[in-house]
Amino acid sequence: PSEGDTESTESERREREREREREMDFAGGQQSHGMPSESDMMHQVKAELATAYAQEFYNTVRHKCFKACVTSPSSSLSSSERTCLERCVDRYVEATQVVSQSAIKALQGHS
């Protein structure tokens, strides 16, 4: 083969490698025709839902506990405000765990 043929073959090989890299999805698995697998999509959806749930929980707790515990906002918290906030957050976390465990048990009973 001539030098031009070698360059063409090398160029084609690099293009095939780039195509294979494009076929890899965001999670590192193989894609079929450029689309992520159903498993990869479910994993991504679950991760996004977990992130959204955590953000919503944080915002709700922050808002409700701040409203309940901080009577006059200032540059620092008093010890009673700090104690109130700690207890408030603990109650929300505990309540969320109880509700989550009950929901899981209910779902398992319907399986």
Biopython code that builds the backbone (N, CA, C, O; Angstrom):
import numpy as np
from Bio.PDB.StructureBuilder import StructureBuilder

atoms = [
    (1, "PRO", "N", (0.830, -1.187, 0.000)),
    (1, "PRO", "CA", (0.000, 0.000, 0.000)),
    (1, "PRO", "C", (0.869, 1.243, 0.000)),
    (1, "PRO", "O", (1.941, 1.278, 0.605)),
    (2, "SER", "N", (0.385, 2.256, -0.689)),
    (2, "SER", "CA", (1.127, 3.510, -0.760)),
    (2, "SER", "C", (0.944, 4.293, 0.530)),
    (2, "SER", "O", (0.126, 3.937, 1.378)),
    (3, "GLU", "N", (1.728, 5.378, 0.669)),
    (3, "GLU", "CA", (1.654, 6.196, 1.872)),
    (3, "GLU", "C", (0.270, 6.811, 2.020)),
    (3, "GLU", "O", (-0.228, 6.917, 3.141)),
    (4, "GLY", "N", (-0.365, 7.218, 0.934)),
    (4, "GLY", "CA", (-1.712, 7.788, 0.975)),
    (4, "GLY", "C", (-2.723, 6.780, 1.491)),
    (4, "GLY", "O", (-3.629, 7.135, 2.246)),
    (5, "ASP", "N", (-2.571, 5.494, 1.078)),
    (5, "ASP", "CA", (-3.468, 4.447, 1.548)),
    (5, "ASP", "C", (-3.312, 4.233, 3.050)),
    (5, "ASP", "O", (-4.297, 4.020, 3.757)),
    (6, "THR", "N", (-2.071, 4.291, 3.535)),
    (6, "THR", "CA", (-1.802, 4.109, 4.958)),
    (6, "THR", "C", (-2.456, 5.234, 5.775)),
    (6, "THR", "O", (-3.052, 4.987, 6.824)),
    (7, "GLU", "N", (-2.334, 6.463, 5.277)),
    (7, "GLU", "CA", (-2.944, 7.596, 5.980)),
    (7, "GLU", "C", (-4.456, 7.445, 6.010)),
    (7, "GLU", "O", (-5.092, 7.729, 7.025)),
    (8, "SER", "N", (-5.044, 6.991, 4.880)),
    (8, "SER", "CA", (-6.490, 6.800, 4.799)),
    (8, "SER", "C", (-6.931, 5.714, 5.779)),
    (8, "SER", "O", (-7.932, 5.875, 6.478)),
    (9, "THR", "N", (-6.190, 4.612, 5.830)),
    (9, "THR", "CA", (-6.513, 3.514, 6.734)),
    (9, "THR", "C", (-6.397, 3.970, 8.196)),
    (9, "THR", "O", (-7.253, 3.640, 9.016)),
    (10, "GLU", "N", (-5.360, 4.711, 8.515)),
    (10, "GLU", "CA", (-5.167, 5.228, 9.872)),
    (10, "GLU", "C", (-6.310, 6.176, 10.237)),
    (10, "GLU", "O", (-6.821, 6.134, 11.356)),
    (11, "SER", "N", (-6.702, 7.012, 9.314)),
    (11, "SER", "CA", (-7.802, 7.948, 9.528)),
    (11, "SER", "C", (-9.110, 7.195, 9.776)),
    (11, "SER", "O", (-9.887, 7.569, 10.655)),
    (12, "GLU", "N", (-9.349, 6.151, 9.015)),
    (12, "GLU", "CA", (-10.556, 5.339, 9.189)),
    (12, "GLU", "C", (-10.543, 4.643, 10.547)),
    (12, "GLU", "O", (-11.573, 4.556, 11.217)),
    (13, "ARG", "N", (-9.363, 4.144, 10.953)),
    (13, "ARG", "CA", (-9.251, 3.484, 12.253)),
    (13, "ARG", "C", (-9.565, 4.465, 13.377)),
    (13, "ARG", "O", (-10.298, 4.129, 14.307)),
    (14, "ARG", "N", (-9.014, 5.677, 13.298)),
    (14, "ARG", "CA", (-9.300, 6.687, 14.324)),
    (14, "ARG", "C", (-10.777, 7.041, 14.355)),
    (14, "ARG", "O", (-11.349, 7.243, 15.426)),
    (15, "GLU", "N", (-11.397, 7.117, 13.180)),
    (15, "GLU", "CA", (-12.835, 7.433, 13.110)),
    (15, "GLU", "C", (-13.661, 6.324, 13.753)),
    (15, "GLU", "O", (-14.637, 6.602, 14.450)),
    (16, "ARG", "N", (-13.272, 5.052, 13.519)),
    (16, "ARG", "CA", (-13.979, 3.928, 14.158)),
    (16, "ARG", "C", (-13.824, 3.992, 15.674)),
    (16, "ARG", "O", (-14.784, 3.723, 16.397)),
    (17, "GLU", "N", (-12.643, 4.341, 16.169)),
    (17, "GLU", "CA", (-12.416, 4.469, 17.613)),
    (17, "GLU", "C", (-13.284, 5.579, 18.190)),
    (17, "GLU", "O", (-13.883, 5.412, 19.252)),
    (18, "ARG", "N", (-13.354, 6.713, 17.495)),
    (18, "ARG", "CA", (-14.203, 7.821, 17.968)),
    (18, "ARG", "C", (-15.662, 7.398, 17.993)),
    (18, "ARG", "O", (-16.401, 7.764, 18.907)),
    (19, "GLU", "N", (-16.078, 6.632, 16.998)),
    (19, "GLU", "CA", (-17.464, 6.161, 16.946)),
    (19, "GLU", "C", (-17.763, 5.234, 18.130)),
    (19, "GLU", "O", (-18.824, 5.320, 18.747)),
    (20, "ARG", "N", (-16.809, 4.347, 18.434)),
    (20, "ARG", "CA", (-16.996, 3.463, 19.593)),
    (20, "ARG", "C", (-17.085, 4.269, 20.880)),
    (20, "ARG", "O", (-17.896, 3.956, 21.751)),
    (21, "GLU", "N", (-16.263, 5.301, 21.009)),
    (21, "GLU", "CA", (-16.310, 6.158, 22.199)),
    (21, "GLU", "C", (-17.649, 6.868, 22.302)),
    (21, "GLU", "O", (-18.182, 7.032, 23.400)),
    (22, "ARG", "N", (-18.202, 7.294, 21.163)),
    (22, "ARG", "CA", (-19.513, 7.954, 21.173)),
    (22, "ARG", "C", (-20.607, 6.978, 21.572)),
    (22, "ARG", "O", (-21.637, 7.387, 22.107)),
    (23, "GLU", "N", (-20.395, 5.697, 21.319)),
    (23, "GLU", "CA", (-21.388, 4.697, 21.667)),
    (23, "GLU", "C", (-21.378, 4.356, 23.157)),
    (23, "GLU", "O", (-22.272, 3.663, 23.641)),
    (24, "MET", "N", (-20.385, 4.835, 23.870)),
    (24, "MET", "CA", (-20.350, 4.612, 25.314)),
    (24, "MET", "C", (-21.271, 5.638, 25.956)),
    (24, "MET", "O", (-21.213, 6.823, 25.626)),
    (25, "ASP", "N", (-22.108, 5.193, 26.860)),
    (25, "ASP", "CA", (-23.025, 6.149, 27.469)),
    (25, "ASP", "C", (-22.376, 6.861, 28.635)),
    (25, "ASP", "O", (-21.215, 6.616, 28.962)),
    (26, "PHE", "N", (-23.150, 7.761, 29.271)),
    (26, "PHE", "CA", (-22.651, 8.581, 30.364)),
    (26, "PHE", "C", (-22.206, 7.770, 31.562)),
    (26, "PHE", "O", (-21.384, 8.247, 32.344)),
    (27, "ALA", "N", (-22.721, 6.556, 31.737)),
    (27, "ALA", "CA", (-22.360, 5.728, 32.884)),
    (27, "ALA", "C", (-21.272, 4.725, 32.543)),
    (27, "ALA", "O", (-20.847, 3.954, 33.403)),
    (28, "GLY", "N", (-20.822, 4.728, 31.306)),
    (28, "GLY", "CA", (-19.743, 3.835, 30.915)),
    (28, "GLY", "C", (-20.188, 2.526, 30.313)),
    (28, "GLY", "O", (-19.348, 1.680, 30.010)),
    (29, "GLY", "N", (-21.475, 2.328, 30.129)),
    (29, "GLY", "CA", (-21.954, 1.098, 29.536)),
    (29, "GLY", "C", (-22.098, 1.233, 28.033)),
    (29, "GLY", "O", (-21.983, 2.329, 27.484)),
    (30, "GLN", "N", (-22.351, 0.119, 27.376)),
    (30, "GLN", "CA", (-22.520, 0.144, 25.926)),
    (30, "GLN", "C", (-23.902, 0.679, 25.580)),
    (30, "GLN", "O", (-24.868, 0.434, 26.301)),
    (31, "GLN", "N", (-23.989, 1.398, 24.494)),
    (31, "GLN", "CA", (-25.268, 1.877, 24.006)),
    (31, "GLN", "C", (-25.624, 1.127, 22.744)),
    (31, "GLN", "O", (-24.759, 0.590, 22.053)),
    (32, "SER", "N", (-26.884, 1.100, 22.463)),
    (32, "SER", "CA", (-27.350, 0.514, 21.217)),
    (32, "SER", "C", (-27.863, 1.650, 20.354)),
    (32, "SER", "O", (-28.836, 2.315, 20.710)),
    (33, "HIS", "N", (-27.226, 1.872, 19.240)),
    (33, "HIS", "CA", (-27.613, 2.928, 18.309)),
    (33, "HIS", "C", (-27.636, 4.296, 18.983)),
    (33, "HIS", "O", (-28.526, 5.102, 18.712)),
    (34, "GLY", "N", (-26.665, 4.567, 19.859)),
    (34, "GLY", "CA", (-26.544, 5.870, 20.481)),
    (34, "GLY", "C", (-27.487, 6.106, 21.649)),
    (34, "GLY", "O", (-27.481, 7.204, 22.206)),
    (35, "MET", "N", (-28.293, 5.135, 22.045)),
    (35, "MET", "CA", (-29.246, 5.311, 23.144)),
    (35, "MET", "C", (-28.756, 4.544, 24.376)),
    (35, "MET", "O", (-28.229, 3.438, 24.254)),
    (36, "PRO", "N", (-28.932, 5.141, 25.568)),
    (36, "PRO", "CA", (-28.550, 4.411, 26.789)),
    (36, "PRO", "C", (-29.484, 3.216, 26.996)),
    (36, "PRO", "O", (-30.627, 3.217, 26.538)),
    (37, "SER", "N", (-28.984, 2.217, 27.683)),
    (37, "SER", "CA", (-29.809, 1.041, 27.953)),
    (37, "SER", "C", (-30.911, 1.412, 28.940)),
    (37, "SER", "O", (-30.833, 2.434, 29.622)),
    (38, "GLU", "N", (-31.931, 0.573, 29.007)),
    (38, "GLU", "CA", (-33.039, 0.817, 29.936)),
    (38, "GLU", "C", (-32.528, 0.829, 31.378)),
    (38, "GLU", "O", (-32.970, 1.639, 32.193)),
    (39, "SER", "N", (-31.604, -0.065, 31.682)),
    (39, "SER", "CA", (-31.024, -0.126, 33.023)),
    (39, "SER", "C", (-30.278, 1.165, 33.357)),
    (39, "SER", "O", (-30.410, 1.695, 34.460)),
    (40, "ASP", "N", (-29.497, 1.668, 32.405)),
    (40, "ASP", "CA", (-28.767, 2.920, 32.630)),
    (40, "ASP", "C", (-29.738, 4.082, 32.826)),
    (40, "ASP", "O", (-29.517, 4.950, 33.671)),
    (41, "MET", "N", (-30.805, 4.091, 32.044)),
    (41, "MET", "CA", (-31.792, 5.165, 32.173)),
    (41, "MET", "C", (-32.469, 5.109, 33.536)),
    (41, "MET", "O", (-32.665, 6.143, 34.175)),
    (42, "MET", "N", (-32.827, 3.900, 33.986)),
    (42, "MET", "CA", (-33.478, 3.749, 35.297)),
    (42, "MET", "C", (-32.535, 4.197, 36.408)),
    (42, "MET", "O", (-32.952, 4.860, 37.358)),
    (43, "HIS", "N", (-31.268, 3.831, 36.281)),
    (43, "HIS", "CA", (-30.282, 4.241, 37.281)),
    (43, "HIS", "C", (-30.193, 5.765, 37.335)),
    (43, "HIS", "O", (-30.162, 6.351, 38.418)),
    (44, "GLN", "N", (-30.152, 6.400, 36.176)),
    (44, "GLN", "CA", (-30.060, 7.863, 36.110)),
    (44, "GLN", "C", (-31.307, 8.511, 36.692)),
    (44, "GLN", "O", (-31.201, 9.490, 37.430)),
    (45, "VAL", "N", (-32.480, 7.987, 36.377)),
    (45, "VAL", "CA", (-33.738, 8.536, 36.896)),
    (45, "VAL", "C", (-33.786, 8.400, 38.416)),
    (45, "VAL", "O", (-34.167, 9.334, 39.120)),
    (46, "LYS", "N", (-33.397, 7.232, 38.910)),
    (46, "LYS", "CA", (-33.393, 7.022, 40.366)),
    (46, "LYS", "C", (-32.437, 7.990, 41.054)),
    (46, "LYS", "O", (-32.764, 8.540, 42.105)),
    (47, "ALA", "N", (-31.267, 8.201, 40.474)),
    (47, "ALA", "CA", (-30.297, 9.131, 41.059)),
    (47, "ALA", "C", (-30.846, 10.555, 41.069)),
    (47, "ALA", "O", (-30.688, 11.278, 42.053)),
    (48, "GLU", "N", (-31.486, 10.953, 39.981)),
    (48, "GLU", "CA", (-32.048, 12.298, 39.911)),
    (48, "GLU", "C", (-33.202, 12.471, 40.889)),
    (48, "GLU", "O", (-33.333, 13.525, 41.512)),
    (49, "LEU", "N", (-34.042, 11.442, 41.029)),
    (49, "LEU", "CA", (-35.144, 11.513, 41.991)),
    (49, "LEU", "C", (-34.615, 11.586, 43.426)),
    (49, "LEU", "O", (-35.142, 12.338, 44.246)),
    (50, "ALA", "N", (-33.590, 10.815, 43.725)),
    (50, "ALA", "CA", (-33.004, 10.851, 45.071)),
    (50, "ALA", "C", (-32.436, 12.235, 45.373)),
    (50, "ALA", "O", (-32.592, 12.744, 46.483)),
    (51, "THR", "N", (-31.779, 12.840, 44.391)),
    (51, "THR", "CA", (-31.229, 14.186, 44.571)),
    (51, "THR", "C", (-32.350, 15.193, 44.782)),
    (51, "THR", "O", (-32.267, 16.040, 45.672)),
    (52, "ALA", "N", (-33.398, 15.104, 43.968)),
    (52, "ALA", "CA", (-34.531, 16.027, 44.096)),
    (52, "ALA", "C", (-35.209, 15.853, 45.453)),
    (52, "ALA", "O", (-35.575, 16.837, 46.095)),
    (53, "TYR", "N", (-35.377, 14.607, 45.889)),
    (53, "TYR", "CA", (-36.002, 14.346, 47.186)),
    (53, "TYR", "C", (-35.155, 14.936, 48.314)),
    (53, "TYR", "O", (-35.694, 15.563, 49.226)),
    (54, "ALA", "N", (-33.852, 14.743, 48.262)),
    (54, "ALA", "CA", (-32.966, 15.275, 49.303)),
    (54, "ALA", "C", (-33.021, 16.799, 49.337)),
    (54, "ALA", "O", (-33.045, 17.393, 50.415)),
    (55, "GLN", "N", (-33.041, 17.432, 48.176)),
    (55, "GLN", "CA", (-33.117, 18.890, 48.133)),
    (55, "GLN", "C", (-34.440, 19.384, 48.695)),
    (55, "GLN", "O", (-34.473, 20.351, 49.456)),
    (56, "GLU", "N", (-35.530, 18.725, 48.324)),
    (56, "GLU", "CA", (-36.854, 19.123, 48.823)),
    (56, "GLU", "C", (-36.929, 18.932, 50.337)),
    (56, "GLU", "O", (-37.445, 19.793, 51.049)),
    (57, "PHE", "N", (-36.418, 17.813, 50.823)),
    (57, "PHE", "CA", (-36.415, 17.558, 52.261)),
    (57, "PHE", "C", (-35.617, 18.639, 52.986)),
    (57, "PHE", "O", (-36.083, 19.196, 53.981)),
    (58, "TYR", "N", (-34.433, 18.933, 52.496)),
    (58, "TYR", "CA", (-33.584, 19.953, 53.111)),
    (58, "TYR", "C", (-34.296, 21.307, 53.131)),
    (58, "TYR", "O", (-34.326, 21.979, 54.162)),
    (59, "ASN", "N", (-34.865, 21.704, 52.001)),
    (59, "ASN", "CA", (-35.538, 23.001, 51.940)),
    (59, "ASN", "C", (-36.740, 23.077, 52.863)),
    (59, "ASN", "O", (-36.964, 24.100, 53.509)),
    (60, "THR", "N", (-37.516, 22.001, 52.931)),
    (60, "THR", "CA", (-38.685, 21.980, 53.810)),
    (60, "THR", "C", (-38.266, 22.072, 55.266)),
    (60, "THR", "O", (-38.799, 22.887, 56.019)),
    (61, "VAL", "N", (-37.318, 21.243, 55.663)),
    (61, "VAL", "CA", (-36.858, 21.239, 57.057)),
    (61, "VAL", "C", (-36.242, 22.595, 57.419)),
    (61, "VAL", "O", (-36.515, 23.155, 58.481)),
    (62, "ARG", "N", (-35.416, 23.101, 56.522)),
    (62, "ARG", "CA", (-34.764, 24.387, 56.778)),
    (62, "ARG", "C", (-35.805, 25.480, 56.990)),
    (62, "ARG", "O", (-35.715, 26.254, 57.943)),
    (63, "HIS", "N", (-36.786, 25.539, 56.103)),
    (63, "HIS", "CA", (-37.812, 26.580, 56.199)),
    (63, "HIS", "C", (-38.659, 26.420, 57.464)),
    (63, "HIS", "O", (-38.836, 27.376, 58.218)),
    (64, "LYS", "N", (-39.176, 25.223, 57.692)),
    (64, "LYS", "CA", (-40.076, 25.008, 58.833)),
    (64, "LYS", "C", (-39.351, 25.143, 60.166)),
    (64, "LYS", "O", (-39.872, 25.753, 61.099)),
    (65, "CYS", "N", (-38.155, 24.577, 60.258)),
    (65, "CYS", "CA", (-37.433, 24.658, 61.526)),
    (65, "CYS", "C", (-36.954, 26.087, 61.789)),
    (65, "CYS", "O", (-36.990, 26.550, 62.929)),
    (66, "PHE", "N", (-36.518, 26.770, 60.769)),
    (66, "PHE", "CA", (-36.090, 28.155, 60.955)),
    (66, "PHE", "C", (-37.271, 28.994, 61.425)),
    (66, "PHE", "O", (-37.144, 29.795, 62.350)),
    (67, "LYS", "N", (-38.417, 28.806, 60.783)),
    (67, "LYS", "CA", (-39.624, 29.570, 61.147)),
    (67, "LYS", "C", (-40.053, 29.268, 62.588)),
    (67, "LYS", "O", (-40.480, 30.167, 63.312)),
    (68, "ALA", "N", (-39.938, 28.011, 62.999)),
    (68, "ALA", "CA", (-40.366, 27.611, 64.337)),
    (68, "ALA", "C", (-39.374, 28.007, 65.427)),
    (68, "ALA", "O", (-39.773, 28.250, 66.566)),
    (69, "CYS", "N", (-38.090, 28.074, 65.091)),
    (69, "CYS", "CA", (-37.066, 28.211, 66.137)),
    (69, "CYS", "C", (-36.381, 29.575, 66.209)),
    (69, "CYS", "O", (-35.924, 29.984, 67.277)),
    (70, "VAL", "N", (-36.311, 30.262, 65.108)),
    (70, "VAL", "CA", (-35.573, 31.531, 65.101)),
    (70, "VAL", "C", (-36.579, 32.672, 65.140)),
    (70, "VAL", "O", (-37.216, 33.002, 64.140)),
    (71, "THR", "N", (-36.701, 33.258, 66.314)),
    (71, "THR", "CA", (-37.718, 34.302, 66.506)),
    (71, "THR", "C", (-37.275, 35.663, 66.003)),
    (71, "THR", "O", (-38.083, 36.416, 65.458)),
    (72, "SER", "N", (-36.013, 35.985, 66.178)),
    (72, "SER", "CA", (-35.500, 37.269, 65.679)),
    (72, "SER", "C", (-34.131, 37.032, 65.043)),
    (72, "SER", "O", (-33.113, 36.991, 65.734)),
    (73, "PRO", "N", (-34.119, 36.876, 63.715)),
    (73, "PRO", "CA", (-32.855, 36.579, 63.018)),
    (73, "PRO", "C", (-31.770, 37.621, 63.308)),
    (73, "PRO", "O", (-32.023, 38.826, 63.336)),
    (74, "SER", "N", (-30.575, 37.119, 63.517)),
    (74, "SER", "CA", (-29.424, 37.998, 63.742)),
    (74, "SER", "C", (-28.197, 37.313, 63.138)),
    (74, "SER", "O", (-28.315, 36.316, 62.425)),
    (75, "SER", "N", (-27.036, 37.858, 63.431)),
    (75, "SER", "CA", (-25.819, 37.296, 62.841)),
    (75, "SER", "C", (-25.394, 35.976, 63.468)),
    (75, "SER", "O", (-24.529, 35.291, 62.922)),
    (76, "SER", "N", (-25.972, 35.607, 64.586)),
    (76, "SER", "CA", (-25.652, 34.323, 65.220)),
    (76, "SER", "C", (-26.889, 33.770, 65.917)),
    (76, "SER", "O", (-27.843, 34.492, 66.206)),
    (77, "LEU", "N", (-26.843, 32.467, 66.178)),
    (77, "LEU", "CA", (-27.956, 31.810, 66.857)),
    (77, "LEU", "C", (-27.722, 31.784, 68.362)),
    (77, "LEU", "O", (-26.597, 31.609, 68.829)),
    (78, "SER", "N", (-28.792, 31.960, 69.101)),
    (78, "SER", "CA", (-28.684, 31.797, 70.559)),
    (78, "SER", "C", (-28.614, 30.296, 70.852)),
    (78, "SER", "O", (-28.898, 29.473, 69.982)),
    (79, "SER", "N", (-28.241, 29.959, 72.057)),
    (79, "SER", "CA", (-28.152, 28.538, 72.398)),
    (79, "SER", "C", (-29.534, 27.887, 72.369)),
    (79, "SER", "O", (-29.650, 26.725, 71.981)),
    (80, "SER", "N", (-30.564, 28.594, 72.763)),
    (80, "SER", "CA", (-31.913, 28.012, 72.716)),
    (80, "SER", "C", (-32.369, 27.819, 71.266)),
    (80, "SER", "O", (-33.021, 26.823, 70.957)),
    (81, "GLU", "N", (-32.035, 28.757, 70.375)),
    (81, "GLU", "CA", (-32.371, 28.597, 68.955)),
    (81, "GLU", "C", (-31.625, 27.407, 68.368)),
    (81, "GLU", "O", (-32.202, 26.622, 67.615)),
    (82, "ARG", "N", (-30.363, 27.269, 68.704)),
    (82, "ARG", "CA", (-29.559, 26.155, 68.208)),
    (82, "ARG", "C", (-30.141, 24.828, 68.685)),
    (82, "ARG", "O", (-30.263, 23.885, 67.903)),
    (83, "THR", "N", (-30.497, 24.752, 69.958)),
    (83, "THR", "CA", (-31.089, 23.528, 70.506)),
    (83, "THR", "C", (-32.416, 23.222, 69.824)),
    (83, "THR", "O", (-32.693, 22.077, 69.465)),
    (84, "CYS", "N", (-33.226, 24.248, 69.651)),
    (84, "CYS", "CA", (-34.518, 24.076, 68.977)),
    (84, "CYS", "C", (-34.321, 23.553, 67.555)),
    (84, "CYS", "O", (-35.015, 22.629, 67.130)),
    (85, "LEU", "N", (-33.383, 24.139, 66.824)),
    (85, "LEU", "CA", (-33.120, 23.702, 65.444)),
    (85, "LEU", "C", (-32.648, 22.249, 65.406)),
    (85, "LEU", "O", (-33.097, 21.475, 64.560)),
    (86, "GLU", "N", (-31.753, 21.877, 66.307)),
    (86, "GLU", "CA", (-31.261, 20.501, 66.344)),
    (86, "GLU", "C", (-32.394, 19.518, 66.600)),
    (86, "GLU", "O", (-32.479, 18.478, 65.946)),
    (87, "ARG", "N", (-33.259, 19.842, 67.543)),
    (87, "ARG", "CA", (-34.388, 18.958, 67.857)),
    (87, "ARG", "C", (-35.382, 18.898, 66.707)),
    (87, "ARG", "O", (-35.905, 17.834, 66.377)),
    (88, "CYS", "N", (-35.635, 20.049, 66.103)),
    (88, "CYS", "CA", (-36.571, 20.114, 64.978)),
    (88, "CYS", "C", (-36.083, 19.250, 63.819)),
    (88, "CYS", "O", (-36.851, 18.462, 63.267)),
    (89, "VAL", "N", (-34.834, 19.391, 63.455)),
    (89, "VAL", "CA", (-34.271, 18.595, 62.357)),
    (89, "VAL", "C", (-34.303, 17.112, 62.716)),
    (89, "VAL", "O", (-34.658, 16.279, 61.882)),
    (90, "ASP", "N", (-33.936, 16.780, 63.947)),
    (90, "ASP", "CA", (-33.971, 15.375, 64.382)),
    (90, "ASP", "C", (-35.387, 14.797, 64.252)),
    (90, "ASP", "O", (-35.555, 13.655, 63.824)),
    (91, "ARG", "N", (-36.401, 15.588, 64.623)),
    (91, "ARG", "CA", (-37.795, 15.111, 64.518)),
    (91, "ARG", "C", (-38.174, 14.855, 63.064)),
    (91, "ARG", "O", (-38.800, 13.841, 62.756)),
    (92, "TYR", "N", (-37.800, 15.766, 62.169)),
    (92, "TYR", "CA", (-38.107, 15.570, 60.751)),
    (92, "TYR", "C", (-37.400, 14.345, 60.194)),
    (92, "TYR", "O", (-37.998, 13.576, 59.441)),
    (93, "VAL", "N", (-36.152, 14.154, 60.548)),
    (93, "VAL", "CA", (-35.405, 12.989, 60.065)),
    (93, "VAL", "C", (-36.056, 11.707, 60.582)),
    (93, "VAL", "O", (-36.268, 10.765, 59.819)),
    (94, "GLU", "N", (-36.369, 11.673, 61.865)),
    (94, "GLU", "CA", (-36.992, 10.482, 62.449)),
    (94, "GLU", "C", (-38.353, 10.212, 61.812)),
    (94, "GLU", "O", (-38.666, 9.068, 61.482)),
    (95, "ALA", "N", (-39.159, 11.248, 61.639)),
    (95, "ALA", "CA", (-40.480, 11.071, 61.026)),
    (95, "ALA", "C", (-40.351, 10.553, 59.596)),
    (95, "ALA", "O", (-41.121, 9.691, 59.174)),
    (96, "THR", "N", (-39.389, 11.073, 58.862)),
    (96, "THR", "CA", (-39.183, 10.631, 57.485)),
    (96, "THR", "C", (-38.776, 9.162, 57.451)),
    (96, "THR", "O", (-39.220, 8.416, 56.579)),
    (97, "GLN", "N", (-37.944, 8.745, 58.384)),
    (97, "GLN", "CA", (-37.526, 7.336, 58.435)),
    (97, "GLN", "C", (-38.722, 6.434, 58.736)),
    (97, "GLN", "O", (-38.867, 5.377, 58.124)),
    (98, "VAL", "N", (-39.572, 6.840, 59.668)),
    (98, "VAL", "CA", (-40.745, 6.042, 60.018)),
    (98, "VAL", "C", (-41.679, 5.910, 58.812)),
    (98, "VAL", "O", (-42.147, 4.818, 58.493)),
    (99, "VAL", "N", (-41.939, 7.034, 58.153)),
    (99, "VAL", "CA", (-42.819, 7.014, 56.986)),
    (99, "VAL", "C", (-42.216, 6.162, 55.873)),
    (99, "VAL", "O", (-42.927, 5.376, 55.245)),
    (100, "SER", "N", (-40.920, 6.307, 55.620)),
    (100, "SER", "CA", (-40.255, 5.536, 54.567)),
    (100, "SER", "C", (-40.320, 4.038, 54.862)),
    (100, "SER", "O", (-40.612, 3.243, 53.969)),
    (101, "GLN", "N", (-40.051, 3.653, 56.103)),
    (101, "GLN", "CA", (-40.092, 2.239, 56.464)),
    (101, "GLN", "C", (-41.511, 1.680, 56.319)),
    (101, "GLN", "O", (-41.694, 0.549, 55.867)),
    (102, "SER", "N", (-42.505, 2.471, 56.703)),
    (102, "SER", "CA", (-43.900, 2.026, 56.554)),
    (102, "SER", "C", (-44.264, 1.865, 55.092)),
    (102, "SER", "O", (-44.938, 0.906, 54.717)),
    (103, "ALA", "N", (-43.824, 2.797, 54.268)),
    (103, "ALA", "CA", (-44.122, 2.716, 52.834)),
    (103, "ALA", "C", (-43.443, 1.494, 52.216)),
    (103, "ALA", "O", (-44.039, 0.810, 51.384)),
    (104, "ILE", "N", (-42.228, 1.221, 52.607)),
    (104, "ILE", "CA", (-41.515, 0.040, 52.077)),
    (104, "ILE", "C", (-42.224, -1.231, 52.477)),
    (104, "ILE", "O", (-42.384, -2.133, 51.655)),
    (105, "LYS", "N", (-42.656, -1.322, 53.739)),
    (105, "LYS", "CA", (-43.375, -2.506, 54.189)),
    (105, "LYS", "C", (-44.685, -2.675, 53.430)),
    (105, "LYS", "O", (-45.054, -3.786, 53.050)),
    (106, "ALA", "N", (-45.376, -1.575, 53.213)),
    (106, "ALA", "CA", (-46.643, -1.638, 52.468)),
    (106, "ALA", "C", (-46.408, -2.104, 51.031)),
    (106, "ALA", "O", (-47.174, -2.911, 50.503)),
    (107, "LEU", "N", (-45.365, -1.601, 50.410)),
    (107, "LEU", "CA", (-45.040, -2.004, 49.038)),
    (107, "LEU", "C", (-44.642, -3.471, 48.976)),
    (107, "LEU", "O", (-45.016, -4.180, 48.042)),
    (108, "GLN", "N", (-43.889, -3.924, 49.964)),
    (108, "GLN", "CA", (-43.461, -5.319, 49.987)),
    (108, "GLN", "C", (-44.651, -6.248, 50.201)),
    (108, "GLN", "O", (-44.659, -7.373, 49.700)),
    (109, "GLY", "N", (-45.654, -5.784, 50.943)),
    (109, "GLY", "CA", (-46.856, -6.579, 51.173)),
    (109, "GLY", "C", (-47.710, -6.725, 49.939)),
    (109, "GLY", "O", (-48.514, -7.653, 49.842)),
    (110, "HIS", "N", (-47.545, -5.818, 48.993)),
    (110, "HIS", "CA", (-48.333, -5.849, 47.749)),
    (110, "HIS", "C", (-47.575, -6.499, 46.605)),
    (110, "HIS", "O", (-48.090, -6.571, 45.489)),
    (111, "SER", "N", (-46.373, -6.970, 46.856)),
    (111, "SER", "CA", (-45.563, -7.574, 45.785)),
    (111, "SER", "C", (-46.016, -8.979, 45.477)),
    (111, "SER", "O", (-45.446, -9.633, 44.604)),
]
sb = StructureBuilder()
sb.init_structure("model")
sb.init_model(0)
sb.init_chain("A")
sb.init_seg("    ")
for serial, (resi, resn, name, xyz) in enumerate(atoms, 1):
    if name == "N":
        sb.init_residue(resn, " ", resi, " ")
    sb.init_atom(name, np.array(xyz, "f"), 0.0, 1.0, " ", f" {name:<3s}", serial, name[0])
structure = sb.get_structure()
